[in-house]
Amino acid sequence: MLRRLGKIFMDFLRNSGQIILFFLQTFSLIVKGKIRPHQIIKQIYELGVQAFSIISVASFATGMVLAVQSAVILSRFGARQYISRLVGLALVRELGPVLGSIIFVGKSGAKISAEIGAMSVNEQIMATRTLGIDPMDFFTTSRVIACLIVLPILVFWAELVGILGGLLIAVLQENVSAFSYMHQTYNAIRMVDFGGGMLKTVFFSLIVGIICCYKGFNTKGGSIGVGKYTTEAVALCTILIIISNFLLTKLIITIWG
């Protein structure tokens, strides 16, 4: 039992070290300007289109659910007029960044890992080395930068759509005027709320880009291995997003309040 736990712990340390080194190599390439603008634009389009529709639908539904639940809960305390504030703050501070990032992992992150993993098992990555092309430069930097650009945009869109979902329920079910709802939402959300959510989103996008590329590069075992490592990438990203969300939230509240 102790031997097994020790092996798990050593594997964890080894994988953590390799991921950190992978991140440092990627960061070094970006700082040195070894980026391919046409590849970045291509990845921005592909990754954004992959997740746009499902994030829109999920965020709209989440906004409606929040409004319905808020109306029930707040009515118990005679505070139903604060539905818009609760929905807006919940989406901007937590649900938008976390839900949007997890959906992005399931769609676009899996795509990144599967694409690079397929090239890895087919030895296409090795072929780029024989041609004198750095595979980290060619495959990784464009995808990481694309994640850093696309995910914050998608999360911002998700927050807007979620607020509109809450607006629909507030108008149709609670007889709240649309102007009053939007005015209260605008007054409730401060820059620290929006900025904190966007800061977390940038960190989440870095997690997705690095982990999915890392798992793709280390894929082995043929087509079965591609599925296995893609699943591992999605699961690891989801866990890291949830854990880092708590840590970042605590840090942001401590610093900004």
N, C-alpha and C positions, 0 to 999 in steps of 0.2 A: 504493500500500500504506500509506504513512504517512498519507495523507489519510483513508483508510478507518479506520485505527486511531484517528486523531484524532477522527473523527466518533463512533466507538463510545465513546471516552472522554468526549466532551462530552455525549453522550446519557446516559451513566451518571451524570455529575455532575448533569445537569438532573433526571433521574428521582429521584435520591437526595434532591436539594433539595426536590422536590415532595412526596415521601413524608414527609420530616421536617416540612414545613409542614402537611401533612395530619394528622400525628400531633399537632402542637402545637395545631391548631384543635380536634381531638377532645378532647385533654386539657383545653383551656380550657373547653369546653362542660361536661365532666364536673365540673370544679372549681367552675364557676358553678352547678351543680345543675340544669342543663338536661337532665334525664333523664326517661324515661317508664317508670315501674315496671311497668305492664301490658305494655308492649312487651318489657321485659327478661325478664319471666316467660315470655312467649310464646316468645322466642328461646332461653331456657334450655331449655325443653321441646323445641323443634324441633331445636336443635343437638345436644342430649344424646341424644335418641332416634335421630337420624341415625347417630351413631357408636357407640352403646353395644354393639350386638350384634357388630359386626365387631371392635371393640377387645377385647371379651371373648374371642371365638374366637381371634384372633391372639395375645393374651397367654397364654392357656392353652396353645396349641400351642408358643409360644416357651419357656414354662417347661418343658414336657416335653422339647423339643429341648436346652435348656440342661442339664437333668439327665442326659440320655443322653450328651451330649458330655462333660460334666464327669466322669461315671463312667469313661469311657474314658481321658480324659487324666490324671485324678488317680490312677487305678489304676497308671499307669506309675511314679508316685513314691511309691506306698504311702500315699496320702492320700485314699482314697475316702470316708472319714468326713467330709470337708469339703464334700461335694456341696451340702448345704443352705446352707452359708455362701456358697459361690460363686454359687449360683442367686439367693439373696436379695439379695446385694450388687450383682450385675450388673443385676438388675431395678430395684432402688431407685435406684441411682446413675446408670445410663445407659439401659438398654433400655426401661424403663417410660416415662420422660419423652420420649425421642426417638422410639421406635416409636409410642407413643400419640399424640404430636403430629403425626407424619407421616400416620398414619391419619386423624386428625381433620381435617387439611388436605384430604385426598382426598375426604372425605365432607362435612363441615360447612363447611369453608372454600370448597370449590367451590360449595356451595349459596349461601353469602353472596354470592360474586362473581357468580354467574349471576343471582340474584334482582335485585341492584342493577343489574347490566349490562342486563338485560331492561327494567327501568324506565327506564334511561338512554336506550337506543335508541328506546324508545317515547315519549320525552319526558314521562314521568310525573314525573321529577325536576324538570323545568322547570315543570310544572304546579303542583307544591307551592310553588315560589317565587312564582308568580303569585297563589297563595292566601295569601301572607304567612307561609308555614311554611318554616323553615330546614331544607333536606334533610339537612344534616349532623346536626342535632339529631334529626330524625325517623328517619333510616335508619342512621346510623353509631353513635351513642353506645350505643344499646341492644344492638347486635350486638357491639361491642367489650367492653362490660361482661359480656355473656353469655359470651363466650369466656373472659374472665378468671375467671369462676365455674365454668363447665362443665368446661374442660379439666383443671384440677387435680383435680377430683372423678373424672373419667374415668381419669386417670393413676393416682390412688390405687387405684381399683378394678382397673385393669390390673395393678398390682403385686401385689395380693392374689390375683387370679386366676392370674397367672403363678407365684406361689409354690405355689399349690394344684396347678398342672400339674406342677411339679417334685416335689411331695409324692407325687403319684400314681405317677410313675415310680420314685421312691425306694422306695416301699412295695412295689410290684408286681414291680419288676425287681431292686432291690438289697437287698431284705429289711430295710429300715430301718424302725423303728417310727415311727408318725406323731407320737407325743409327742416322741421324740428329735429328729426332723426340725424340728418347729416350735420346740422349745426352743433348738436350735442356731441357727436362723434369727433368733429373737428376740435372742439374745445377740450375734449377729454384727453386726446393724444398729444403728448408733449414730445419735444425733440429727443429727449432721453429715451422715450419709449420706442420711437421709430429708429433712432440711431443704434440703440442697444440690440434691437432685432436684426438690423442690417449687419452689425458687427458679428453677431453670431452666425449669420448666413454666410458671410465671407469665410469664416473659420470652417463651417460645414462643407462649403464648396471645395476648400483645400483638402479636407479629409476625403471627400469623394474622389477627387482627381488623383490624389497620390495613392490611396489604397487600391482603387480599381486598376490603375496602370501597373502598380507593383504586382498585384495578383495576376494580371495578364502576362507580364513578363516572366513570371515564375511558373506559368502553367506547364504541366507535363502530363503524359498519360493519354494522348490522343483525344478524340472527340469526347470521350467520357470525362477526361480531365478538364476539358473546357467548361463543361457543365458544373463540375465539382468546384473548380476554382472561382467561377462566376458566382455561384451560390455563396461561397465563403466570403467573397468580396462584398456582396450585398449585405450579408449578415453582420460582418465586421463593421462596415460603415454605419449600419443602423445602430448597433450597440455603441459605437464611439460617438455618434451624434447625440444619443440620449444621455450618455454619461457627461460629455463635454457641455451639453446644454445646461445641466445643473451647475457645473463648475463656473461656466461663463456667466450664468444668471446671478450666482452668488457674488462673483467678482464685480459685475456691473452694478448691482444693487449696493454693494459696499462702497464703490467709488462714487457713483452718481446718485444713488438713492432711488 
